[in-house]
Amino acid sequence: DTAVSQTPKYLVTQMGNDKSIKCEQNLGHDTMYWYKQDSKKFLKIMFSYNNKELIINETVPNRFSPKSPDKAHLNLHINSLELGDSAVYFCASSPSQGGVGSFFGQGTRLTVV
Amino acid sequence: GENVEQHPSTLSVQEGDSAVIKCTYSDSASNYFPWYKQELGKRPQLIIDIRSNVGEKKDQRIAVTLNKTAKHFSLHITETQPEDSAVYFCAASTGNNRLAFGKGNQVVVIP
């Protein structure tokens, strides 16, 4: 069983499109995160939810909208995709806030053309 | 907020030698310090972590040391093997907020 699974693994889309990435964790963790990893490998946190409540919202364009229907799921919807959105997006989860023991999903490589 | 810096950015070592990566952090309230290993095209994987009430922790060939006074912590890999080649990220957290990641170190083990 995959602990943190993301779908899709690869996503190629045109500028201006809207796309979603889904994430599910079966670890029973309370907190989930979205990170963006750019071409320079820097891991930057975007959002965090604790028990379905948004607790971290970094300086991210409002074209990005996370949704957590329950504590095991955290989805990311991106509107009006731009070239600069191309990156690898990682979902992660941890037992509680603060990122202690964070477990990462396998990543979604988004390419905007 | 917390600022974490890693040095050096790239480290090449001969197989069998030791590798040391050092990170510094800015927030004296940080109390949790993990290290992640990311192989090419894979997810970051937690390899070892340390809390601020401990000075050193070992797990087989990997160890982490923490100097709270100087606000730095280091990853030590002994008897390096080709499969140790990866990008290593350090991070710091106060435990009730976010993990702040360093920019990563590329470690290359030369056979």
Backbone of each chain as ProteinMPNN parsed JSONL, in Angstrom:
{"seq_chain_A": "DTAVSQTPKYLVTQMGNDKSIKCEQNLGHDTMYWYKQDSKKFLKIMFSYNNKELIINETVPNRFSPKSPDKAHLNLHINSLELGDSAVYFCASSPSQGGVGSFFGQGTRLTVV", "coords_chain_A": {"N_chain_A": [[0.84, -1.202, 0.0], [0.588, 2.161, -0.904], [1.765, 4.868, 0.961], [1.45, 7.69, 0.772], [-0.18, 8.853, -1.876], [-0.191, 10.27, -5.102], [-2.006, 11.623, -7.822], [-2.258, 12.88, -11.135], [0.889, 11.219, -12.063], [2.396, 12.371, -14.021], [1.843, 15.349, -15.861], [0.969, 17.059, -18.628], [0.211, 20.046, -20.134], [-1.522, 22.731, -21.781], [-0.866, 26.25, -21.779], [-3.039, 28.351, -19.93], [-4.948, 26.471, -19.409], [-6.99, 24.649, -16.978], [-6.188, 22.607, -14.233], [-6.13, 19.707, -12.067], [-4.603, 18.178, -9.204], [-4.473, 15.245, -7.337], [-4.338, 13.993, -3.979], [-3.801, 11.453, -1.628], [-3.63, 10.054, 1.618], [-2.842, 7.216, 3.606], [-1.971, 6.962, 6.146], [-3.093, 7.814, 8.432], [-2.513, 10.321, 9.298], [-2.769, 13.692, 10.608], [-2.129, 16.064, 9.35], [-1.589, 17.644, 6.222], [0.273, 18.554, 3.267], [1.195, 20.734, 0.543], [3.912, 20.981, -1.595], [6.122, 22.807, -3.737], [8.539, 22.006, -6.099], [11.06, 23.423, -7.765], [13.042, 23.837, -10.807], [15.567, 24.107, -9.795], [15.615, 22.509, -7.673], [14.678, 23.423, -5.245], [12.662, 23.08, -2.401], [9.606, 24.282, -1.753], [7.163, 25.282, 0.496], [3.651, 25.345, -0.025], [0.936, 25.113, 0.81], [-0.805, 24.089, 3.821], [-2.814, 21.782, 5.546], [-4.613, 21.033, 8.462], [-6.408, 18.548, 9.824], [-8.507, 19.101, 7.934], [-8.538, 21.836, 8.031], [-7.288, 24.892, 6.822], [-4.037, 25.85, 7.477], [-1.59, 26.832, 6.743], [-0.774, 29.139, 4.341], [1.046, 30.038, 1.934], [2.763, 32.668, 0.103], [1.243, 32.421, -2.562], [0.065, 32.456, -5.889], [-3.409, 33.295, -6.389], [-4.511, 31.658, -8.222], [-4.022, 29.132, -7.536], [-5.681, 26.714, -5.745], [-6.275, 24.965, -2.9], [-7.967, 22.018, -1.667], [-9.498, 20.233, 0.911], [-11.274, 17.57, 1.401], [-11.529, 15.676, 3.394], [-9.516, 14.49, 6.169], [-7.744, 12.747, 5.058], [-7.336, 13.376, 2.456], [-6.04, 15.704, 0.126], [-6.362, 18.009, -2.266], [-5.214, 19.779, -5.179], [-6.012, 22.487, -7.077], [-5.437, 24.161, -10.09], [-5.805, 27.111, -11.76], [-5.896, 28.677, -15.004], [-3.257, 28.038, -16.139], [0.245, 28.781, -16.203], [3.446, 29.2, -17.876], [5.449, 29.342, -15.938], [4.498, 27.774, -13.932], [5.34, 25.265, -14.279], [6.774, 22.523, -12.785], [7.74, 20.213, -10.161], [5.284, 18.916, -8.134], [4.813, 18.162, -4.831], [2.99, 16.23, -2.583], [2.565, 15.865, 0.914], [2.432, 14.319, 4.164], [1.977, 14.502, 7.732], [2.069, 13.382, 11.169], [1.238, 15.42, 12.917], [0.995, 19.035, 13.232], [3.735, 21.128, 12.056], [5.373, 19.575, 10.623], [6.757, 17.36, 11.538], [8.207, 14.249, 11.055], [7.407, 14.079, 8.381], [6.017, 12.589, 5.481], [6.523, 12.044, 2.132], [4.703, 12.138, -0.976], [5.005, 10.633, -4.276], [5.251, 12.62, -6.12], [4.158, 14.97, -8.641], [4.825, 15.662, -11.856], [4.504, 18.553, -13.448], [4.088, 19.978, -16.562], [3.914, 22.817, -18.399], [2.972, 23.922, -21.515]], "CA_chain_A": [[0.0, 0.0, 0.0], [1.339, 3.405, -0.955], [1.372, 5.661, 2.114], [0.951, 8.955, 0.245], [-0.247, 8.662, -3.326], [-0.624, 11.427, -5.877], [-2.358, 11.372, -9.218], [-1.428, 11.942, -11.898], [2.324, 11.33, -11.851], [2.851, 13.331, -15.027], [0.761, 16.163, -16.388], [1.417, 18.004, -19.645], [-0.985, 20.796, -20.499], [-1.257, 24.014, -22.429], [-1.094, 27.495, -21.024], [-4.419, 28.803, -19.852], [-5.845, 25.401, -18.962], [-7.178, 24.399, -15.549], [-5.901, 21.204, -13.932], [-6.141, 19.319, -10.655], [-3.765, 17.078, -8.734], [-5.104, 14.671, -6.154], [-3.438, 13.356, -3.027], [-4.461, 10.677, -0.573], [-2.696, 9.37, 2.521], [-3.471, 6.177, 4.427], [-1.151, 6.847, 7.357], [-3.84, 8.307, 9.586], [-1.948, 11.608, 9.724], [-3.717, 14.806, 10.721], [-1.701, 17.246, 8.606], [-1.144, 17.409, 4.849], [0.979, 19.703, 2.698], [1.624, 20.792, -0.853], [5.188, 21.64, -1.84], [6.533, 22.967, -5.126], [9.977, 21.862, -6.293], [11.37, 23.984, -9.079], [14.146, 23.196, -11.545], [16.775, 24.178, -8.967], [15.399, 21.517, -6.614], [14.27, 24.017, -3.991], [11.363, 22.649, -1.91], [8.922, 25.433, -1.16], [5.821, 24.927, 0.94], [2.586, 26.175, -0.589], [-0.229, 25.056, 1.689], [-0.897, 23.0, 4.774], [-4.115, 21.591, 6.176], [-4.636, 20.182, 9.638], [-7.805, 18.119, 10.015], [-9.327, 19.793, 6.95], [-8.485, 23.281, 8.208], [-6.106, 25.522, 6.232], [-3.211, 26.46, 8.511], [-0.494, 27.544, 6.092], [-1.078, 29.604, 2.987], [2.182, 30.871, 1.592], [2.501, 33.646, -0.953], [1.001, 31.64, -3.769], [-0.998, 33.1, -6.683], [-4.718, 32.746, -6.052], [-4.893, 30.649, -9.223], [-3.853, 27.842, -6.873], [-6.666, 26.566, -4.678], [-6.3, 23.634, -2.298], [-9.229, 21.598, -1.051], [-9.342, 19.036, 1.718], [-12.616, 17.078, 1.746], [-11.377, 14.997, 4.68], [-8.104, 14.631, 6.562], [-6.921, 11.825, 4.279], [-7.243, 13.857, 1.083], [-5.747, 17.117, -0.122], [-6.264, 18.207, -3.702], [-4.717, 21.085, -5.598], [-6.567, 22.91, -8.359], [-4.696, 25.301, -10.628], [-6.495, 27.776, -12.87], [-5.14, 29.529, -15.949], [-1.86, 27.633, -15.999], [1.288, 29.588, -16.841], [4.705, 28.47, -18.083], [6.2, 29.313, -14.685], [3.934, 26.784, -13.012], [6.001, 23.986, -14.536], [7.556, 22.121, -11.616], [7.236, 18.982, -9.545], [4.477, 19.229, -6.954], [4.803, 17.052, -3.881], [2.089, 16.184, -1.448], [3.182, 15.215, 2.065], [1.591, 14.299, 5.362], [2.685, 14.277, 8.995], [1.105, 13.087, 12.233], [0.697, 16.656, 13.482], [1.56, 20.236, 12.617], [5.165, 21.332, 12.239], [6.115, 18.771, 9.659], [7.538, 16.289, 12.163], [7.971, 12.941, 10.448], [6.688, 14.23, 7.113], [6.161, 11.545, 4.475], [6.202, 12.644, 0.844], [4.231, 11.362, -2.106], [5.995, 10.432, -5.34], [5.368, 13.828, -6.913], [3.48, 15.147, -9.928], [5.618, 16.556, -12.715], [3.621, 19.368, -14.277], [4.754, 20.708, -17.642], [2.988, 23.708, -19.097], [3.568, 24.25, -22.823]], "C_chain_A": [[0.873, 1.249, 0.0], [0.848, 4.322, 0.152], [0.764, 7.007, 1.692], [0.973, 8.833, -1.268], [-0.833, 9.895, -3.998], [-1.017, 10.965, -7.271], [-2.686, 12.704, -9.893], [0.055, 12.098, -11.55], [2.937, 12.335, -12.82], [1.635, 14.069, -15.574], [1.354, 17.168, -17.366], [0.18, 18.719, -20.147], [-0.595, 22.123, -21.116], [-1.525, 25.177, -21.492], [-2.569, 27.862, -21.059], [-5.394, 27.749, -19.38], [-5.961, 25.368, -17.44], [-6.946, 22.916, -15.287], [-5.938, 20.965, -12.42], [-5.186, 18.168, -10.406], [-4.399, 16.575, -7.443], [-4.067, 13.993, -5.272], [-4.255, 12.654, -1.953], [-3.407, 10.039, 0.312], [-3.471, 8.375, 3.394], [-2.693, 5.927, 5.718], [-1.891, 7.279, 8.61], [-3.322, 9.627, 10.113], [-3.006, 12.704, 9.744], [-3.397, 15.961, 9.771], [-1.187, 16.856, 7.218], [-0.617, 18.705, 4.25], [1.057, 19.581, 1.174], [2.928, 21.578, -0.911], [5.39, 21.767, -3.347], [8.05, 22.84, -5.185], [10.314, 22.321, -7.705], [12.596, 23.302, -9.682], [15.453, 23.216, -10.757], [16.658, 23.295, -7.731], [14.939, 22.105, -5.29], [12.857, 23.58, -3.634], [10.691, 23.806, -1.181], [7.503, 25.04, -0.762], [4.809, 25.901, 0.34], [1.425, 26.273, 0.404], [-0.066, 23.923, 2.708], [-2.294, 22.989, 5.373], [-3.935, 20.686, 7.386], [-6.093, 19.833, 9.929], [-8.776, 18.957, 9.191], [-9.302, 21.315, 7.079], [-7.194, 23.844, 7.629], [-5.315, 26.218, 7.326], [-1.999, 27.185, 7.944], [-0.928, 27.884, 4.681], [0.022, 30.567, 2.617], [1.805, 31.848, 0.481], [2.429, 32.914, -2.281], [-0.081, 32.365, -4.568], [-2.354, 32.479, -6.385], [-5.296, 31.878, -7.163], [-4.775, 29.238, -8.644], [-4.87, 27.75, -5.734], [-6.652, 25.134, -4.165], [-7.696, 23.326, -1.756], [-8.978, 20.296, -0.301], [-10.717, 18.541, 2.134], [-12.639, 16.297, 3.062], [-9.883, 14.933, 4.983], [-7.183, 13.684, 5.802], [-6.69, 12.306, 2.852], [-6.937, 15.343, 1.039], [-5.502, 17.265, -1.618], [-5.788, 19.617, -3.998], [-5.273, 21.393, -6.974], [-5.819, 24.152, -8.821], [-5.45, 25.846, -11.827], [-5.508, 28.507, -13.761], [-3.645, 29.26, -15.875], [-0.915, 28.491, -16.816], [2.556, 28.755, -16.978], [5.484, 28.303, -16.781], [5.651, 28.348, -13.651], [4.57, 25.415, -13.207], [6.953, 23.671, -13.395], [7.101, 20.727, -11.212], [6.498, 19.375, -8.272], [4.406, 17.978, -6.074], [3.737, 17.276, -2.821], [2.834, 15.486, -0.311], [2.182, 15.189, 3.206], [2.47, 14.072, 6.581], [1.652, 14.057, 10.096], [0.456, 14.334, 12.833], [1.342, 17.833, 12.784], [3.065, 20.299, 12.842], [6.02, 20.446, 11.368], [6.921, 17.627, 10.245], [7.172, 14.954, 11.536], [7.246, 12.993, 9.128], [7.046, 13.126, 6.128], [5.678, 12.125, 3.152], [5.6, 11.642, -0.136], [5.286, 11.327, -3.204], [6.128, 11.627, -6.276], [4.547, 13.791, -8.19], [4.299, 16.138, -10.732], [4.669, 17.256, -13.67], [4.447, 20.13, -15.305], [3.707, 21.513, -18.381], [3.66, 24.144, -20.4], [2.751, 25.333, -23.538]], "O_chain_A": [[1.789, 1.374, 0.812], [-0.357, 4.54, 0.28], [-0.29, 7.409, 2.185], [2.041, 8.72, -1.869], [-1.816, 10.478, -3.541], [-0.43, 10.034, -7.823], [-3.324, 13.563, -9.285], [0.427, 13.015, -10.819], [3.875, 13.056, -12.479], [0.554, 13.501, -15.727], [2.146, 18.027, -16.979], [-0.793, 18.078, -20.544], [0.542, 22.575, -20.978], [-2.307, 25.082, -20.546], [-3.249, 27.706, -22.074], [-6.522, 28.06, -18.995], [-5.16, 25.964, -16.719], [-7.444, 22.065, -16.024], [-5.797, 21.887, -11.617], [-4.98, 17.306, -11.26], [-4.805, 17.353, -6.58], [-3.054, 13.486, -5.754], [-5.247, 13.177, -1.446], [-2.4, 9.536, -0.185], [-4.581, 8.647, 3.851], [-2.746, 4.844, 6.301], [-1.383, 7.131, 9.721], [-3.641, 10.022, 11.234], [-3.994, 12.658, 9.01], [-4.28, 16.745, 9.424], [-0.456, 15.879, 7.059], [-0.999, 19.8, 4.661], [0.994, 18.49, 0.608], [3.042, 22.674, -0.363], [4.901, 20.95, -4.127], [8.763, 23.484, -4.416], [9.917, 21.707, -8.696], [13.115, 22.325, -9.141], [16.351, 22.42, -11.029], [17.514, 23.337, -6.847], [14.818, 21.377, -4.304], [11.949, 23.689, -4.457], [11.151, 24.248, -0.128], [6.738, 24.528, -1.579], [5.063, 27.099, 0.215], [0.996, 27.363, 0.781], [0.676, 22.962, 2.505], [-2.876, 24.034, 5.665], [-3.2, 19.7, 7.338], [-6.905, 20.705, 10.239], [-9.764, 19.464, 9.721], [-9.974, 22.011, 6.317], [-6.114, 23.326, 7.914], [-5.848, 27.077, 8.029], [-1.441, 28.063, 8.602], [-1.389, 27.025, 3.928], [-0.04, 31.755, 2.932], [0.677, 31.849, -0.011], [3.412, 32.805, -3.014], [-1.052, 32.843, -3.983], [-2.448, 31.274, -6.154], [-6.431, 31.413, -7.065], [-5.34, 28.282, -9.175], [-4.907, 28.617, -4.86], [-6.975, 24.2, -4.899], [-8.482, 24.218, -1.437], [-8.331, 19.381, -0.812], [-11.277, 19.031, 3.115], [-13.656, 16.268, 3.755], [-9.068, 15.289, 4.131], [-5.962, 13.809, 5.895], [-5.919, 11.693, 2.114], [-7.49, 16.135, 1.801], [-4.546, 16.71, -2.161], [-5.937, 20.527, -3.183], [-5.035, 20.652, -7.928], [-5.594, 25.08, -8.043], [-5.702, 25.126, -12.793], [-4.426, 28.902, -13.326], [-2.86, 30.162, -15.58], [-1.208, 28.879, -17.947], [2.727, 27.743, -16.298], [6.101, 27.265, -16.544], [6.271, 28.129, -12.61], [4.366, 24.509, -12.398], [7.837, 24.467, -13.078], [6.209, 20.14, -11.824], [7.041, 20.09, -7.43], [4.0, 16.902, -6.512], [3.609, 18.359, -2.25], [3.653, 14.602, -0.563], [1.209, 15.942, 3.214], [3.565, 13.52, 6.479], [0.506, 14.489, 9.978], [-0.715, 14.317, 13.21], [2.136, 17.662, 11.859], [3.603, 19.611, 13.709], [7.247, 20.551, 11.372], [7.691, 16.985, 9.53], [6.004, 14.57, 11.485], [6.537, 12.05, 8.777], [8.214, 12.774, 5.96], [4.561, 12.636, 3.059], [5.94, 10.459, -0.126], [6.348, 11.934, -3.064], [7.014, 11.651, -7.13], [4.276, 12.726, -8.746], [4.451, 17.298, -10.349], [4.105, 16.642, -14.576], [5.391, 20.84, -14.956], [2.742, 20.969, -18.918], [4.774, 24.668, -20.39], [3.099, 25.736, -24.648]]}, "seq_chain_B": "GENVEQHPSTLSVQEGDSAVIKCTYSDSASNYFPWYKQELGKRPQLIIDIRSNVGEKKDQRIAVTLNKTAKHFSLHITETQPEDSAVYFCAASTGNNRLAFGKGNQVVVIP", "coords_chain_B": {"N_chain_B": [[10.631, 34.482, 9.748], [11.843, 31.054, 9.9], [15.124, 30.446, 8.637], [17.033, 28.394, 6.683], [20.206, 27.251, 5.876], [22.411, 25.497, 3.688], [25.59, 23.892, 3.356], [28.35, 22.276, 1.744], [27.16, 23.194, -1.587], [27.519, 21.263, -3.478], [29.004, 18.111, -3.208], [31.656, 15.98, -3.656], [32.791, 12.727, -3.189], [35.129, 10.047, -2.64], [34.323, 6.637, -3.052], [33.749, 4.879, -0.092], [34.914, 6.764, 1.528], [34.148, 9.375, 3.99], [31.305, 11.561, 4.211], [30.28, 14.852, 4.899], [27.721, 17.058, 5.622], [26.71, 20.314, 6.279], [24.334, 22.29, 8.036], [22.869, 25.452, 8.78], [20.718, 27.24, 10.974], [18.253, 29.774, 11.722], [16.284, 30.387, 13.636], [16.049, 30.293, 16.994], [14.1, 28.982, 18.365], [13.534, 26.686, 17.016], [13.165, 23.175, 17.088], [13.241, 20.711, 15.942], [14.864, 18.682, 13.628], [15.167, 17.4, 10.632], [16.604, 15.207, 8.125], [16.495, 14.775, 4.66], [16.639, 12.545, 1.899], [16.925, 12.671, -1.565], [16.669, 10.92, -4.38], [17.342, 10.905, -7.911], [14.537, 11.889, -9.68], [12.853, 10.859, -7.797], [10.892, 10.756, -4.724], [11.402, 12.957, -1.873], [12.942, 11.4, 0.892], [12.699, 10.697, 4.283], [15.532, 10.298, 6.217], [16.889, 10.494, 8.611], [16.367, 12.038, 11.779], [16.499, 14.61, 14.326], [15.944, 15.758, 17.632], [15.842, 18.767, 19.624], [16.674, 18.227, 22.186], [18.645, 16.418, 22.124], [22.032, 15.628, 21.344], [23.305, 14.094, 19.445], [22.654, 11.59, 17.008], [22.502, 8.289, 15.772], [22.286, 6.072, 12.973], [23.082, 3.275, 11.734], [25.152, 3.746, 9.039], [24.758, 6.419, 9.054], [24.682, 9.575, 10.666], [23.576, 12.252, 12.749], [24.45, 15.395, 14.015], [23.962, 17.933, 16.44], [24.327, 21.315, 17.231], [23.196, 23.414, 19.364], [23.853, 25.871, 20.436], [25.473, 27.138, 18.55], [23.714, 27.015, 16.52], [23.686, 25.072, 14.426], [23.571, 22.06, 12.479], [24.594, 18.821, 11.448], [24.983, 16.35, 8.883], [26.337, 13.171, 8.781], [27.862, 10.826, 6.783], [29.181, 7.715, 6.721], [31.636, 5.475, 5.256], [30.937, 5.698, 2.448], [28.8, 4.789, -0.288], [28.029, 4.026, -3.752], [25.229, 4.17, -3.977], [24.581, 6.121, -2.214], [24.673, 8.47, -3.519], [22.935, 11.368, -4.188], [20.518, 14.044, -3.729], [20.605, 15.847, -0.78], [18.551, 17.121, 1.717], [18.307, 19.407, 4.364], [16.284, 20.399, 7.155], [14.289, 22.499, 9.31], [12.217, 22.974, 12.159], [9.836, 24.552, 14.312], [8.044, 22.966, 15.459], [5.377, 23.573, 15.663], [4.685, 24.806, 13.444], [5.772, 25.293, 10.191], [7.911, 23.138, 8.202], [11.049, 24.321, 7.439], [13.005, 24.213, 4.655], [16.388, 23.624, 3.61], [18.415, 24.452, 0.702], [19.403, 22.212, -0.456], [21.887, 19.656, -0.981], [24.006, 18.342, -3.405], [25.257, 15.202, -3.438], [27.891, 13.332, -4.616], [29.081, 10.183, -5.103], [32.048, 8.785, -5.904], [32.93, 5.959, -7.678]], "CA_chain_B": [[10.517, 33.038, 9.807], [13.068, 30.271, 9.921], [15.953, 30.44, 7.437], [17.966, 27.274, 6.777], [21.208, 27.271, 4.813], [23.204, 24.279, 3.589], [26.899, 24.021, 2.722], [28.483, 22.944, 0.434], [26.036, 22.878, -2.455], [27.864, 20.004, -4.136], [30.086, 17.421, -2.516], [32.093, 14.742, -4.31], [33.64, 11.916, -2.313], [35.5, 8.728, -3.136], [33.618, 5.546, -2.388], [34.423, 4.421, 1.118], [35.231, 7.911, 2.383], [33.026, 9.959, 4.715], [30.743, 12.821, 3.7], [29.659, 15.675, 5.942], [26.966, 18.216, 5.122], [26.38, 21.161, 7.42], [23.235, 23.242, 7.887], [22.681, 26.431, 9.839], [19.345, 27.723, 11.055], [18.217, 31.113, 12.319], [15.304, 30.533, 14.709], [16.483, 29.533, 18.175], [12.958, 28.198, 18.853], [13.434, 25.425, 16.27], [13.492, 22.046, 17.956], [13.156, 19.465, 15.186], [15.799, 18.842, 12.513], [15.236, 16.175, 9.828], [17.357, 15.159, 6.877], [15.824, 14.029, 3.615], [17.438, 12.135, 0.744], [16.115, 12.616, -2.773], [17.326, 10.393, -5.574], [16.863, 11.532, -9.143], [13.198, 11.506, -10.103], [12.104, 10.203, -6.71], [10.389, 11.64, -3.661], [12.29, 13.112, -0.706], [12.71, 10.378, 1.915], [13.275, 10.983, 5.59], [16.552, 9.301, 6.54], [17.213, 10.61, 10.026], [15.98, 13.325, 12.35], [16.98, 14.814, 15.683], [15.242, 16.786, 18.393], [16.801, 19.694, 20.236], [17.137, 17.754, 23.492], [19.651, 15.387, 21.862], [23.16, 16.214, 20.63], [23.751, 13.249, 18.344], [21.835, 10.4, 16.767], [23.118, 7.456, 14.735], [21.518, 4.974, 12.401], [24.003, 2.538, 10.872], [26.238, 4.59, 8.518], [24.325, 7.82, 9.058], [24.569, 10.211, 11.974], [23.308, 13.69, 12.736], [24.888, 16.085, 15.219], [23.298, 19.22, 16.617], [24.941, 22.289, 18.123], [22.145, 24.426, 19.545], [24.463, 27.173, 20.729], [25.908, 27.702, 17.278], [22.588, 26.862, 15.599], [23.962, 24.307, 13.217], [23.484, 20.612, 12.586], [25.333, 18.205, 10.349], [24.746, 14.96, 8.491], [27.582, 12.452, 8.557], [27.69, 9.527, 6.133], [30.461, 7.01, 6.71], [31.791, 4.378, 4.281], [29.981, 6.02, 1.391], [28.592, 3.834, -1.372], [27.427, 4.713, -4.91], [23.795, 4.431, -3.774], [24.422, 7.325, -1.383], [24.617, 9.631, -4.419], [21.578, 11.92, -4.161], [20.431, 15.377, -3.139], [20.233, 15.774, 0.627], [17.947, 18.349, 2.223], [18.086, 19.549, 5.79], [15.113, 21.219, 7.447], [14.123, 22.84, 10.72], [10.837, 23.317, 12.507], [9.573, 24.822, 15.724], [7.135, 21.927, 15.922], [3.975, 23.956, 15.559], [4.521, 25.592, 12.233], [6.162, 24.578, 8.983], [9.299, 22.744, 8.001], [11.791, 25.192, 6.529], [14.016, 23.387, 4.02], [17.543, 24.194, 2.95], [18.337, 24.364, -0.756], [19.837, 20.896, -0.903], [23.279, 19.381, -1.342], [24.204, 17.207, -4.301], [26.388, 14.362, -3.039], [28.295, 12.405, -5.665], [30.054, 9.203, -4.629], [32.814, 8.336, -7.069], [33.347, 4.554, -7.443]], "C_chain_B": [[11.874, 32.369, 9.786], [13.784, 30.334, 8.578], [17.011, 29.351, 7.609], [18.918, 27.324, 5.591], [22.071, 26.016, 4.869], [24.523, 24.565, 2.882], [27.595, 22.667, 2.74], [27.304, 22.587, -0.457], [26.258, 21.572, -3.204], [29.059, 19.406, -3.42], [30.397, 16.134, -3.254], [33.038, 14.009, -3.369], [33.969, 10.596, -2.996], [34.708, 7.673, -2.352], [34.436, 5.048, -1.202], [34.817, 5.542, 2.069], [33.965, 8.391, 3.096], [32.568, 11.256, 4.05], [30.072, 13.547, 4.862], [28.981, 16.87, 5.292], [26.501, 19.004, 6.343], [25.222, 22.102, 7.077], [23.223, 24.205, 9.059], [21.231, 26.895, 9.819], [19.325, 29.019, 11.85], [17.326, 31.215, 13.553], [15.697, 29.663, 15.906], [15.338, 28.712, 18.779], [12.809, 26.871, 18.107], [13.907, 24.276, 17.132], [13.433, 20.695, 17.252], [13.942, 19.638, 13.888], [15.905, 17.522, 11.732], [16.184, 16.339, 8.641], [16.606, 14.278, 5.898], [16.81, 13.724, 2.486], [16.519, 12.052, -0.456], [16.971, 12.118, -3.926], [16.646, 10.97, -6.805], [15.485, 10.996, -9.529], [12.345, 10.863, -9.028], [11.628, 11.236, -5.675], [11.448, 11.843, -2.59], [11.922, 12.06, 0.344], [13.415, 10.771, 3.191], [14.284, 9.894, 5.946], [16.965, 9.341, 8.005], [16.722, 11.957, 10.519], [16.46, 13.4, 13.789], [16.164, 15.92, 16.332], [16.272, 17.613, 19.161], [17.299, 19.243, 21.603], [18.207, 16.664, 23.372], [20.781, 16.007, 21.056], [23.594, 15.408, 19.414], [22.818, 12.049, 18.229], [22.458, 9.618, 15.626], [22.143, 6.4, 14.246], [22.399, 4.316, 11.353], [25.082, 3.492, 10.358], [25.923, 6.079, 8.558], [24.254, 8.334, 10.485], [24.244, 11.682, 11.771], [23.78, 14.248, 14.075], [24.258, 17.46, 15.248], [24.064, 20.07, 17.603], [23.954, 23.434, 18.273], [22.722, 25.811, 19.771], [24.843, 27.885, 19.438], [24.816, 27.668, 16.22], [23.023, 26.222, 14.285], [23.859, 22.819, 13.508], [24.065, 20.007, 11.312], [24.904, 16.759, 10.132], [26.084, 14.324, 8.186], [27.245, 11.104, 7.922], [29.055, 8.869, 6.091], [30.434, 5.896, 5.673], [30.833, 4.548, 3.109], [29.98, 4.977, 0.277], [27.927, 4.56, -2.533], [25.943, 5.037, -4.706], [23.524, 5.582, -2.809], [24.362, 8.594, -2.235], [23.169, 10.105, -4.531], [21.673, 13.384, -3.763], [19.926, 15.212, -1.709], [19.719, 17.137, 1.081], [17.916, 18.311, 3.753], [16.863, 20.443, 5.98], [15.071, 21.494, 8.938], [12.688, 23.261, 10.964], [10.748, 23.632, 13.994], [8.587, 23.829, 16.298], [5.675, 22.306, 15.838], [3.702, 24.792, 14.329], [4.98, 24.757, 11.047], [7.594, 24.091, 9.101], [9.924, 23.743, 7.04], [12.943, 24.374, 5.967], [15.201, 24.225, 3.562], [17.443, 23.944, 1.455], [18.877, 23.059, -1.315], [21.316, 20.834, -1.217], [23.303, 18.196, -2.281], [25.442, 16.447, -3.816], [26.648, 13.362, -4.159], [29.354, 11.481, -5.093], [30.73, 8.596, -5.849], [33.323, 6.922, -6.82], [34.866, 4.396, -7.593]], "O_chain_B": [[12.911, 33.021, 9.67], [13.155, 30.285, 7.521], [17.79, 29.379, 8.562], [18.488, 27.427, 4.442], [22.419, 25.532, 5.946], [24.583, 25.36, 1.944], [27.429, 21.945, 3.723], [26.508, 21.726, -0.082], [25.306, 20.861, -3.525], [30.007, 20.109, -3.07], [29.519, 15.296, -3.457], [33.968, 14.6, -2.821], [33.201, 10.092, -3.816], [34.467, 7.815, -1.153], [35.643, 4.827, -1.299], [35.028, 5.314, 3.26], [32.867, 7.894, 2.849], [33.355, 11.952, 3.409], [29.391, 12.941, 5.689], [29.593, 17.599, 4.511], [25.975, 18.444, 7.304], [25.147, 22.637, 5.971], [23.529, 23.828, 10.19], [20.598, 26.935, 8.763], [20.275, 29.325, 12.57], [17.582, 32.042, 14.428], [15.674, 28.435, 15.822], [15.579, 27.841, 19.614], [12.03, 26.017, 18.529], [14.921, 24.378, 17.822], [13.561, 19.652, 17.894], [13.733, 20.596, 13.143], [16.65, 16.628, 12.13], [16.512, 17.449, 8.222], [16.142, 13.191, 6.241], [17.686, 14.527, 2.166], [15.455, 11.437, -0.386], [17.88, 12.808, -4.386], [15.519, 11.461, -6.739], [15.3, 9.789, -9.683], [11.248, 10.377, -9.303], [11.936, 12.424, -5.766], [12.312, 10.984, -2.414], [10.746, 11.855, 0.646], [14.591, 11.134, 3.178], [13.943, 8.712, 5.975], [17.35, 8.317, 8.57], [16.668, 12.918, 9.751], [16.788, 12.382, 14.399], [15.75, 16.881, 15.683], [17.421, 17.205, 19.323], [18.252, 19.818, 22.13], [18.622, 16.068, 24.366], [20.528, 16.828, 20.175], [24.174, 15.948, 18.472], [22.272, 11.564, 19.22], [22.891, 10.198, 14.63], [21.298, 5.905, 14.992], [22.448, 4.763, 10.207], [25.861, 4.008, 11.16], [26.737, 6.902, 8.139], [23.824, 7.626, 11.396], [24.594, 12.277, 10.752], [23.543, 13.657, 15.129], [24.045, 18.078, 14.205], [24.414, 19.608, 18.689], [23.88, 24.318, 17.42], [22.142, 26.809, 19.344], [24.572, 29.072, 19.26], [24.979, 28.234, 15.139], [22.771, 26.742, 13.197], [24.038, 22.381, 14.645], [24.026, 20.615, 10.243], [24.519, 16.053, 11.064], [26.878, 14.871, 7.421], [26.444, 10.337, 8.458], [29.986, 9.406, 5.49], [29.371, 5.431, 5.262], [30.027, 3.666, 2.814], [31.004, 4.375, -0.048], [27.317, 5.609, -2.327], [25.453, 6.053, -5.199], [22.373, 5.972, -2.608], [24.038, 9.668, -1.729], [22.286, 9.34, -4.919], [22.757, 13.902, -3.495], [18.937, 14.52, -1.466], [20.36, 18.165, 0.863], [17.544, 17.303, 4.353], [16.461, 21.159, 5.063], [15.728, 20.817, 9.729], [12.031, 23.83, 10.091], [11.471, 23.07, 14.817], [8.319, 23.844, 17.499], [4.81, 21.435, 15.933], [2.642, 25.402, 14.186], [4.586, 23.596, 10.934], [8.372, 24.538, 9.943], [9.395, 23.985, 5.956], [13.778, 23.889, 6.729], [15.046, 25.384, 3.177], [16.502, 23.301, 0.989], [18.812, 22.826, -2.522], [21.921, 21.811, -1.656], [22.697, 17.162, -2.0], [26.543, 16.997, -3.79], [25.748, 12.642, -4.592], [30.407, 11.938, -4.648], [30.09, 7.983, -6.703], [34.064, 6.693, -5.864], [35.39, 3.294, -7.432]]}, "name": "protein", "num_of_chains": 2, "seq": "DTAVSQTPKYLVTQMGNDKSIKCEQNLGHDTMYWYKQDSKKFLKIMFSYNNKELIINETVPNRFSPKSPDKAHLNLHINSLELGDSAVYFCASSPSQGGVGSFFGQGTRLTVVGENVEQHPSTLSVQEGDSAVIKCTYSDSASNYFPWYKQELGKRPQLIIDIRSNVGEKKDQRIAVTLNKTAKHFSLHITETQPEDSAVYFCAASTGNNRLAFGKGNQVVVIP"}
